[in-house]
């Protein structure tokens, strides 16, 4: 058994050395490893990464600073020659998350100031945005300026949250609970007007007429469509919103309703073409991944909280 274990260990070490170049990384660094537009540089081998050109006395890899963190596992280390789907077991993540505009932001360590105004903060990712905000970057994408980072866009599609919930209240408590209804799709023209003054969305005040739910701040969920002509802004939706269901009389009723939604989500996801996910990461194109995430997002956005 000892001999077998030693042999397996030697094999694993050999495969790791063969398939992965050693790196010396400082994750979530306060050194600037961002593009000119303020995007994190997701490829740690990019020549723009801070420290990549430094030399070390002992010949060890230079200490490179990156403004994100990620994790590896055995499967992702072997992704270039791995079985299909193994590359899904690794991911890139933001260094910072926040919830609400009163949460501390722009610390000197983990997040560089993106110099945002109110409209730039309205996206629903709750992660550090590029300079000018996510919506400004979408404007560049739609204008075809060529400065949009497709890899970072793929990350955004995974972070954006289309949150909504089904709620109910005991008889007599409905006015106190209040409402925050789904206003429906907001067109690009309507969004232009809306974003001129977003204080009432980001910082709503309590009103007896709209109750507790009416005092919940909202953000914009961006719906994009993908076609042979490229991406286009379909519409915006304000989230979260709440759907009142007066037929709910118990927790079991709510669980049953949520299960029905979940069943529909599972059926929808099962019907997607997932061939891009079954390819080794070296063969996956950013455009194909983005198209898949857009399709998956449209389905999962139909799942409520409860």
C-alpha positions in Angstrom: 0.0 0.0 0.0 2.9 2.4 0.9 4.5 1.7 -2.5 1.2 2.3 -4.4 0.6 5.6 -2.5 4.1 6.8 -3.2 3.7 5.9 -6.9 0.4 7.8 -7.1 2.0 10.8 -5.3 4.9 10.9 -7.8 2.5 10.6 -10.7 0.3 13.5 -9.5 3.4 15.7 -8.9 4.6 14.9 -12.4 1.3 15.8 -14.0 1.1 19.1 -12.0 4.6 20.1 -13.0 3.9 19.1 -16.6 0.6 21.0 -17.0 1.0 24.1 -14.8 3.7 26.7 -14.7 4.5 27.7 -11.1 3.3 31.2 -10.2 3.9 33.5 -7.2 0.7 35.5 -6.9 -0.6 38.1 -4.4 -4.4 37.9 -4.6 -6.6 41.0 -3.9 -3.5 43.2 -4.0 -3.7 47.0 -3.6 -1.3 47.2 -6.6 -3.0 48.2 -9.8 -3.4 45.2 -12.2 -6.3 46.7 -14.2 -6.9 47.5 -17.8 -7.1 51.1 -19.0 -10.9 50.8 -18.6 -10.7 49.6 -15.0 -11.3 45.9 -15.6 -9.4 43.3 -13.6 -6.9 41.4 -15.7 -8.1 37.9 -15.3 -5.1 36.3 -17.1 -2.2 36.3 -14.6 0.2 35.9 -17.4 -0.8 39.1 -19.1 2.2 41.5 -19.4 0.2 44.3 -17.8 0.0 42.4 -14.5 1.8 44.3 -11.7 5.2 42.8 -10.9 5.2 40.3 -13.8 8.5 41.7 -15.1 10.3 41.8 -11.8 13.4 39.6 -11.3 14.3 37.6 -8.3 17.8 36.8 -7.0 17.1 33.1 -6.6 15.4 32.7 -9.9 12.0 31.9 -8.4 8.8 33.2 -10.2 8.2 37.0 -9.6 5.5 38.1 -7.2 2.6 39.2 -9.4 -0.2 41.3 -8.0 -3.8 40.6 -9.1 -7.0 42.4 -8.2 -9.1 39.2 -8.0 -8.8 35.8 -6.4 -9.4 32.3 -7.7 -8.9 28.8 -6.6 -7.5 25.7 -8.3 -8.2 22.0 -7.8 -6.6 19.0 -9.3 -9.0 18.9 -12.2 -8.4 22.5 -13.3 -4.6 22.0 -13.0 -5.0 19.3 -15.7 -7.6 21.3 -17.7 -5.5 21.3 -20.9 -5.7 17.5 -21.2 -8.6 16.8 -18.8 -11.8 15.0 -19.2 -14.7 17.1 -20.5 -16.3 19.4 -17.9 -13.3 19.4 -15.5 -12.6 23.0 -16.2 -15.9 24.0 -14.5 -14.4 23.1 -11.2 -12.3 26.3 -11.1 -13.7 29.8 -11.0 -12.7 33.5 -10.9 -14.1 35.6 -8.2 -14.3 39.2 -7.1 -12.1 40.3 -4.1 -14.9 42.5 -2.7 -18.7 42.1 -2.3 -21.0 44.6 -0.7 -24.7 44.8 0.1 -26.4 48.2 -0.1 -24.8 51.6 -0.6 -24.1 52.1 3.1 -21.6 49.2 3.1 -18.0 50.4 3.4 -16.5 50.8 -0.1 -13.3 51.9 -1.8 -10.8 50.7 0.9 -7.1 51.2 0.0 -6.5 47.4 0.2 -9.1 45.5 -1.7 -10.9 47.9 -4.1 -9.7 50.7 -6.3 -12.1 53.7 -6.6 -13.9 53.5 -9.9 -15.0 57.2 -9.5 -18.7 56.4 -9.9 -21.7 58.7 -9.9 -25.1 57.6 -8.7 -26.2 56.1 -12.1 -22.9 54.1 -12.3 -23.8 52.3 -9.0 -27.1 51.0 -10.1 -26.2 47.6 -11.5 -27.1 44.4 -9.5 -23.7 42.7 -9.2 -22.7 44.0 -5.8 -19.0 43.6 -6.9 -16.4 46.3 -7.7 -17.2 47.8 -11.1 -14.8 49.0 -13.8 -14.2 52.7 -14.2 -17.5 54.5 -15.0 -19.5 51.5 -13.9 -20.9 48.4 -15.6 -23.6 50.3 -17.5 -21.0 52.6 -19.0 -19.1 49.6 -20.2 -22.2 48.2 -21.8 -22.5 51.4 -23.7 -19.0 50.8 -25.1 -20.0 47.3 -26.0 -23.1 48.3 -27.9 -21.3 51.1 -29.7 -18.8 48.6 -31.1 -15.8 50.6 -29.9 -13.7 47.4 -29.4 -12.6 48.3 -25.9 -15.0 45.9 -24.2 -13.3 43.0 -22.3 -15.2 39.8 -23.2 -13.6 37.8 -20.4 -14.7 40.2 -17.7 -18.1 40.4 -19.3 -18.5 36.6 -18.9 -17.7 37.1 -15.2 -20.3 39.9 -14.9 -23.0 37.6 -16.3 -22.3 35.2 -13.5 -22.5 37.9 -10.8 -25.6 39.9 -11.9 -28.5 39.0 -9.6 -32.2 39.1 -10.8 -33.6 38.9 -7.3 -37.3 38.8 -6.6 -39.5 37.1 -4.0 -43.0 35.8 -3.3 -44.4 37.2 -0.1 -47.5 36.9 2.0 -48.8 38.3 5.3 -51.4 37.3 7.8 -54.8 38.9 7.5 -54.7 42.5 8.6 -50.9 42.8 8.3 -50.9 43.4 4.5 -50.7 47.2 4.8 -47.7 47.1 7.1 -45.9 44.7 4.8 -46.7 47.0 1.9 -45.5 46.4 -1.7 -42.7 46.8 -4.2 -44.2 45.7 -7.5 -42.5 44.6 -10.7 -42.7 47.6 -13.0 -42.0 45.4 -16.0 -39.3 45.7 -18.6 -37.7 49.2 -18.9 -36.7 50.1 -22.5 -33.4 51.8 -23.3 -35.1 55.1 -23.8 -36.9 54.8 -20.5 -33.7 53.8 -18.8 -31.9 57.0 -20.1 -34.5 59.1 -18.3 -34.5 56.8 -15.2 -30.7 57.0 -14.7 -30.7 60.8 -14.7 -32.0 60.7 -11.1 -31.6 57.3 -9.3 -31.7 58.6 -5.7 -35.3 57.5 -5.2 -34.3 54.0 -6.3 -31.0 53.6 -4.4 -32.2 55.6 -1.3 -36.0 55.2 -1.0 -37.7 56.7 2.1 -40.3 54.9 4.2 -43.9 55.6 3.3 -47.0 54.3 5.1 -48.7 53.8 1.8 -46.0 51.4 0.5 -45.1 49.8 3.8 -41.8 48.0 4.7 -41.3 46.6 1.2 -41.5 50.0 -0.3 -38.5 51.1 1.6 -36.2 48.5 0.0 -33.6 50.0 -2.3 -33.5 48.6 -5.9 -30.9 48.1 -8.6 -31.0 47.5 -12.3 -30.8 44.0 -13.8 -29.6 44.3 -17.4 -31.1 42.0 -20.0 -29.0 41.5 -23.1 -29.7 39.5 -26.2 -27.1 37.8 -28.5 -27.5 37.5 -32.2 -25.4 37.1 -35.3 -25.1 40.9 -35.3 -23.7 40.9 -31.8 -25.0 41.9 -28.4 -27.9 44.4 -27.9 -29.6 45.8 -24.8 -33.0 44.2 -24.6 -34.3 46.0 -21.5 -33.7 46.7 -17.8 -35.6 45.4 -14.8 -35.6 46.9 -11.3 -34.7 44.3 -8.6 -35.6 43.2 -6.1 -39.3 43.3 -6.4 -42.0 41.4 -4.5 -45.0 39.4 -5.7 -47.8 39.3 -3.2 -49.7 36.0 -3.0 -52.7 36.2 -0.7 -53.5 32.4 -1.0 -50.5 31.5 1.1 -51.6 30.4 4.5 -48.6 28.4 5.8 -44.9 27.7 5.2 -45.9 24.5 3.5 -47.9 26.5 0.9 -44.9 28.6 0.2 -42.6 25.6 -0.1 -45.0 23.9 -2.5 -45.1 27.0 -4.7 -41.3 27.4 -4.7 -40.9 23.8 -5.6 -43.1 24.3 -8.7 -40.9 27.2 -9.8 -37.7 25.1 -9.1 -39.1 22.3 -11.2 -39.6 24.6 -14.1 -36.1 26.0 -13.8 -34.6 22.5 -13.8 -36.5 21.6 -17.0 -35.4 24.8 -18.6 -31.7 24.4 -17.8 -31.8 20.7 -18.9 -33.0 21.8 -22.3 -30.0 24.1 -22.9 -27.2 23.2 -25.2 -24.4 22.6 -22.8 -21.8 21.4 -25.3 -19.5 24.4 -24.7 -19.2 23.3 -21.0 -18.1 19.8 -22.0 -15.0 21.1 -23.9 -11.6 21.5 -22.4 -11.0 25.1 -21.3 -8.4 25.7 -24.0 -11.1 25.0 -26.6 -13.8 27.2 -25.1 -14.4 30.5 -26.8 -15.4 33.5 -24.8 -18.3 34.3 -27.2 -19.8 30.8 -26.9 -19.5 30.9 -23.1 -21.2 34.3 -23.0 -24.1 33.1 -25.2 -24.6 30.1 -22.8 -24.5 32.3 -19.7 -27.1 34.7 -21.3 -29.4 31.8 -21.9 -28.9 30.3 -18.5 -29.4 33.7 -16.8 -32.7 34.2 -18.6 -33.9 30.9 -17.1 -32.6 31.2 -13.5 -34.0 34.8 -13.3 -37.4 33.2 -13.1 -36.6 31.6 -9.7 -38.0 33.6 -6.8 -37.0 33.8 -3.2 -39.7 33.1 -0.6 
